[in-house]
Amino acid sequence: MRSLLLVASALLAFAATMTFEATDANAVVCARGVYRAGCAGPNAAVVVRKPVPVVRCTRVLVNGVYVKRCV
């Protein structure tokens, strides 16, 4: 009797978890953030990184002296 109750409760727990609907993981949802969407590509998990800002340095003549200005 105890094993029957254990099996019945396991089936009930499994059925309860299957009734909840999972969120979409399409491209629009992946663009919002991979941590929330759970996106995966063909080779591995998709990781979205922000681009690194480009630093440009130029030499400028100031009061007869060349100085390096980085923007």
Secondary structure, 3 states (H helix, E strand, C coil): CHHHHHHHHHHHHHHHHHHCCCCCCCHHHHHHCHHHHCCECCCCECCCCCCCCCCCEEEEEECCEEEEEEC
